[in-house]
Amino acid sequence: MSTEDPPKIKKNPYLWCAWAAWGGLVAMALIYMYVEFGDYAIFKSVQDVPQMPAAIVFGAGIESREARDRVAGAVALYKAGKVQKLLMTGDNSHVYHNEPAAMKRDAIGLGVPADAIVCDYAGFRTYDSLYRARNIFEVDRAVLVTQRYHLPRAMYLAQRLGLDVVGLDAGVRSYGIWQLWYDLREVGAAEAAWLDILTERKAKYLGKKEPLFGAPGGTIRQP
């Protein structure tokens, strides 16, 4: 009988890497589904939206189709008497890129009075926009206005931040090849949203409180 020890099974580093990658993909998929398929009230028709004090309108570039559709949806809410104020929130990282000011200008052009519109110039990310809506503008109930691909993540963040929200799908047209990119991007964005809530991250910029009902027109700077 041999007294030699049995040969040790060599560990395959590639196999371990494959299992780790597989585990990571499964975790990402679970987080995405958790964010994407929550209990959200999302409406296609303005008439079906319940009355709320305000609409939060998310920026999407300057004069993009997505931004124009969001503004049009928010204006329709205002004209239907569903909301009293529009909070335009987006990126104003430099003087030539001012999403809230562009949205405000378009909304005024569509018939909304200037004093019914408030701008948040530090909404660099969806999380920042909602965190500031709660902490700076003291919003606790609102309609979120954006496209369907973005709404689940926005509503997930809003609910976890303690806001009572419903969503209006502003996607009234096809966005062509960009739609595929938006859908794919949401997978990674869902992971980031989950981490933001998990870590209780603060918005990049805060500042003094400016309650929406009584706010002079925005924070950081007035266009």
N, C-alpha and C positions, 0 to 999 in steps of 0.2 A: 504493500500500500504506500502510495507516495505521501510524503510529509510536506511537500511543497504547498505554499499558499496558493489558492486559486488566483488566476490572473485578475487584476483589477480592471473594471470596465472604464475605459477612458471617457471622460466627459467631452461631448462635442459642443464647442462654443457656438457653432452656427445653429445647432438645434436649440440651445438656450436662447439665442437671439431671436430665433423664429417664434418661440413660445412667448417671449416678452413682447414682440411686435404684435402677435395675435391678441395677447391680453390687452395691450394698449388700444387696439382697434375695437375690441369688444367694449371696453370701458367708454371709449368715445361714442360708440353707437348707443349705448345705454343712456349716457348723459344727453345726447342729442334727442333721443326719444322722450326722455323725461321733460326736457324743455319744450319740445315741439308739440307734444300731445297732452298738454295740461288742460285744465278745466277753464276754457276761455270763452267769453261771449264776443264773437266776431260777427259783424253785420256787413252785408253788401249794400243794403239800401239805407239811405239817410233817414227815411221815414220810419224805419224799424228801430233806430237808435234811441234809447231812453234819454231823457233830459239829464244833462250834467252841467255843472257850473262852467267848465272850460274844455277846450280841445287842446291837446298837446300835439304839435305838428313837427315832425322830425325832418331835419335838413337832408338833402340828397344832391349836393352839388349846386352849381349856379345855373339856373334856367334849364335844368335837365327835364326830360319828360317825367321822370319819377317825382321830382320836386313840384312841377306844375300840377300833376295829378293830385298830390297831397294837398296843395293849397286849394285846388278846386273843391276837393272833398270837405275841407275845413270851412270854406266859404259857404258851401251848401248847408252844412250843419248850422252855421250862424244864421243864415237867411231863413232856415226852417224853424228857428227858435229853439234848437236843441242845446245850444251853448250860448253863454254870454260873452266869453272872452276866448281869444286865440293866443296860445303861447307858442311862438315860433322859436324853435330851439335848434341850434346847429353850430357849425364851425365858423369862427371869425379869427382864424390864426394869423392872418395878415390882411392888410388894407385892401388887397385885390381879391380876397376870398371871404365874402361876408354872406353866408347862407341866410341867416335870419332877416337881414335887411332886404335881401332879394325877395324872400317869401312875403315879407310885410308889404313891399311895394306891389307885388302881384295881387295880394289880397285886397289892398286899397283900390287897385285898378278894377277889381271885380265887384266893388261896391261895399266893402266892409269899412266902417269908419275907423280912422287911425287910433282913436282912444279905446277901441275894443281889441287892439292888438298889442301884445307885450313881447319883446324880444329877449331871448337868452343867448348871449354871444359866446358862451362857454360850454355849449353842448357838443363837445368833441366826439363823444361816443354815446350810444344809447343809454348806457348806465349813467354817465354823467348827466345827461339830460333829465333823466327821471329822478336821480338823487337830488339835483338842484331844484327840480320842480317841487319836490317835497320839502327840502331844507331851506331853500332861498325864497321861493315863491309861495310856499305854504299851500300847495295844491294837495288835496286829499281825495278828490273825485274828479275823473276826467275821461274824455274820449281820446283814445290814441289813434292818430291818423297817419297811416302809412300803408305800404303794400302788404299783400297776404303773406309773402315769404318772410317779411320782417316782423309781422304782428305777434306770432307766438313768443319770440324772444323778448320783444318789448313788453308784452303782457306778463310774461314770467318774471321779468325784473321788477315791473311795477308792483305786482302782487307781493313779491318777496320784500319789497320796500314798504309795504303796508298801504298801498294806494288801492282805492276802489275804482276799477277801470273797466271799460268796454272798448272794443276796437272797431274802427271803420276801415274796411278794405278799400283803399284808394286805387287799386290796380284795375283801371277801367280799360286798359289796352294791353296788347302784347308788347313785350320789351325785347323781342327777337332773341338773338344769340346771348344777349346780356342776361336773360332770365336764367339760363343754365348756370352762369357764373354766380348770380345772386343766390341760387339754391345751394350750390356747392359751398359758397362762402359761409352760409348759415351754419354748416356743420361745425366749422372751427369757431365761429362766433358764439355758438351755444356753449361750447366748452369754456370760453372766456367769461360768458355771463354767469355760468355756474360757479366759477372760481371767484368772480367778483362778489357774489352773494356769500359764498363760503367764507371768504376772508374779510367780509364786511368792509370792503375798500371804500374810501372816501373819494368824492369827485376831485378832479385835478385842481379846480378852482372853486372856492366857496365865496366868501364875502358877506356883506351885511344882508339882512333879510329885507325882501321887497315883496310883500304880499301881493298876489296877482290882482286882487280887487283893491286897488289903491296904488299899485306899482306905477311909477312915472313913465315907463316905457322900456325898461330893460336894464341890464347890468353891464359892467365893464366899459362900454362907451355907447353913446347914442349916435346912430348914423346921421 
